[in-house]
Amino acid sequence: MSAQEERIFLKSQLEGLESIFLELIPSGVSLKRRDIQDYYDNRFGVSDSAQFVVSRNELRRQFNTKANQVRNIVDNAETLGSVQNYFNLVYAGSSLPHERTDKISRFVSDFCQSMLHGAGLRLDLLRAILLNGQLSKAEARVLLGSTMFVLSEEISFEDKDVPVKELLDQLVELIVSGNFLSADDPFLVEAQNFSDSMSSEFAEMMAVSDA
């Protein structure tokens, strides 16, 4: 793949992860090929009955694209293990095909799995990751993806909650300073946008409370 093809592939993968964590899992959809297709067929049926500017064929194409993005991630995650392990989904969705042949750091995988499965922030693992100072591109994206798909403003740590934005900002700083990902990598761009949006939401909340 060329650099441009890699970016397009990763952007598609990121969109697939967003569909999985923002649509399918919250809706209780089983991550099986037939159930995924049925979900998007039903979505198309509902949307097709409404009035939209886009043509019926374009609408069908959009839903088929979403279904294919999700199925590709699920298929790749199954080669890593169970799709019920959310880490496998994030790893499959945030890595290029040739990157999955490389072994991922146990510190990174354990840290991400702890967050994704609700066990909270493992500070010992985060310190190990920061002290190591080396990340593969796949590991960098997995860290960003796992943090974004916690889908919460806070993450538990011992007897308190830590803002997800603070953790994400620290990881972005690590990745940018270490030049582990290019500035236009879709996962890095999305993480920066994600953090900015959280800042905007907080600022709006403060403005309302002061009114």
C-alpha positions in Angstrom: 0.0 0.0 0.0 1.1 3.6 -0.6 0.9 6.1 2.2 -2.3 7.5 0.8 -3.9 4.0 0.5 -2.9 3.3 4.1 -4.6 6.4 5.3 -7.8 5.6 3.3 -7.7 2.0 4.8 -7.2 3.3 8.3 -10.0 5.9 8.0 -12.4 3.2 6.8 -11.3 1.0 9.8 -11.8 3.9 12.2 -15.3 4.4 10.8 -16.0 0.7 11.3 -14.9 0.9 14.9 -17.1 3.9 15.5 -20.0 1.9 14.1 -19.3 -1.1 16.4 -18.8 0.9 19.6 -21.4 3.7 19.0 -24.1 1.7 17.2 -23.9 -2.0 17.4 -22.7 -2.8 20.9 -25.0 -0.2 22.5 -27.9 -1.7 20.5 -27.1 -5.2 21.6 -26.4 -6.4 18.1 -24.5 -9.7 17.9 -21.2 -9.3 16.1 -21.9 -12.0 13.5 -22.0 -11.5 9.8 -25.7 -12.2 9.4 -26.7 -10.1 12.3 -24.6 -7.2 11.2 -26.1 -7.3 7.7 -29.6 -7.6 9.1 -29.0 -4.5 11.3 -28.0 -2.4 8.4 -30.7 -3.8 6.1 -33.3 -2.7 8.8 -31.6 0.7 9.1 -31.8 1.1 5.3 -35.5 0.0 5.3 -36.3 2.7 7.9 -34.3 5.4 6.2 -35.6 4.5 2.8 -39.2 5.1 3.9 -38.3 8.6 5.0 -37.7 11.7 2.8 -33.9 12.1 2.1 -32.0 14.3 -0.3 -29.7 11.4 -1.3 -30.9 8.8 -3.8 -32.1 5.4 -2.9 -29.0 3.8 -4.5 -26.6 6.1 -2.7 -28.4 5.4 0.6 -28.1 1.6 -0.1 -24.4 2.1 -0.9 -23.8 4.0 2.4 -25.4 1.3 4.5 -23.5 -1.5 2.6 -20.3 0.3 3.2 -20.9 0.5 6.9 -21.8 -3.2 7.0 -18.6 -4.1 5.1 -16.5 -2.0 7.3 -17.8 -3.7 10.4 -17.6 -7.2 9.0 -14.0 -6.7 7.9 -13.0 -5.7 11.5 -15.0 -8.6 13.0 -13.4 -11.1 10.6 -9.9 -9.9 11.5 -10.7 -9.8 15.2 -11.8 -13.4 15.0 -8.3 -14.4 13.8 -7.0 -12.8 17.0 -9.5 -14.5 19.4 -13.0 -13.8 20.6 -14.8 -10.7 19.4 -16.3 -10.5 22.8 -12.8 -9.2 23.8 -13.1 -5.6 22.8 -9.4 -5.3 22.6 -9.3 -7.7 19.6 -11.8 -5.4 17.8 -9.8 -2.3 18.5 -6.5 -4.0 17.5 -8.0 -5.4 14.3 -9.5 -2.0 13.5 -6.5 0.2 14.2 -3.7 -1.8 12.5 -2.7 -2.4 8.9 -2.8 -6.1 7.7 1.0 -6.4 7.8 1.2 -4.9 11.3 -0.8 -7.7 12.8 2.0 -10.1 12.4 4.1 -8.2 14.9 3.7 -9.0 18.6 2.0 -6.2 20.6 3.4 -5.2 24.0 1.8 -6.9 27.0 1.8 -3.5 28.8 -0.2 -2.0 25.9 -2.6 -4.9 25.6 -3.3 -5.3 29.3 -3.7 -1.5 29.8 -6.2 -1.3 26.9 -8.1 -4.3 28.0 -8.5 -3.0 31.5 -10.1 0.2 30.2 -12.3 -1.4 27.5 -13.7 -4.0 29.9 -14.5 -1.5 32.7 -11.6 -2.5 35.1 -10.4 1.1 35.1 -7.0 2.8 34.6 -3.9 0.7 35.4 -1.4 3.4 36.4 1.4 0.8 36.7 1.0 -0.2 33.1 0.7 3.4 31.9 3.9 4.2 33.7 5.6 1.2 32.0 4.4 2.4 28.6 5.6 6.0 29.2 9.0 4.8 30.6 9.5 2.4 27.7 9.4 5.3 25.3 8.9 3.1 22.2 5.7 2.3 20.4 4.9 0.6 17.1 2.4 2.4 14.9 -0.2 -0.2 15.7 0.4 0.1 19.5 0.0 3.9 19.2 -3.3 3.6 17.4 -4.5 0.9 19.8 -3.8 3.2 22.8 -5.7 6.0 21.2 -8.6 3.9 20.0 -9.0 2.1 23.3 -9.1 5.4 25.1 -11.6 7.0 22.8 -13.9 3.9 22.8 -14.2 3.9 26.6 -17.1 6.1 25.7 -17.1 7.9 29.0 -15.9 11.3 30.2 -14.2 9.7 33.2 -12.4 6.4 33.9 -12.1 4.9 37.3 -8.7 4.8 39.1 -8.6 3.3 42.6 -11.1 5.4 44.6 -11.6 8.3 42.2 -12.4 9.0 38.6 -9.9 10.5 36.1 -11.1 12.6 33.1 -10.6 10.6 29.9 -9.5 13.8 28.2 -6.5 14.1 30.5 -5.4 10.5 29.7 -6.0 11.0 25.9 -4.0 14.3 25.9 -1.1 12.6 27.6 -1.1 9.7 25.1 -1.4 12.2 22.2 1.6 14.1 23.6 3.6 10.9 23.9 2.8 9.8 20.4 3.5 13.2 18.8 6.7 13.9 20.7 8.0 10.4 19.9 6.9 10.7 16.2 5.2 7.3 16.5 2.5 8.3 14.0 2.4 10.8 11.1 0.5 14.0 11.7 -2.2 12.9 9.3 -2.8 9.5 10.7 -6.6 9.1 11.0 -6.4 7.8 14.6 -4.2 10.7 15.7 -6.3 13.3 14.0 -9.5 11.7 15.5 -8.0 11.6 19.0 -7.0 15.3 18.7 -10.5 16.2 17.5 -12.1 14.0 20.2 -10.1 15.9 22.9 -11.0 19.2 21.4 -14.7 18.4 21.3 -14.5 17.4 25.0 -12.9 20.7 25.8 -15.7 22.5 23.9 -18.4 20.6 25.7 -16.8 21.5 29.0 -16.6 25.2 28.1 -20.2 25.2 27.0 -21.3 23.6 30.3 -19.3 26.2 32.3 -20.9 29.0 30.2 -24.4 27.7 31.0 -23.6 27.3 34.7 -22.3 30.9 34.9 -25.4 32.3 33.1 
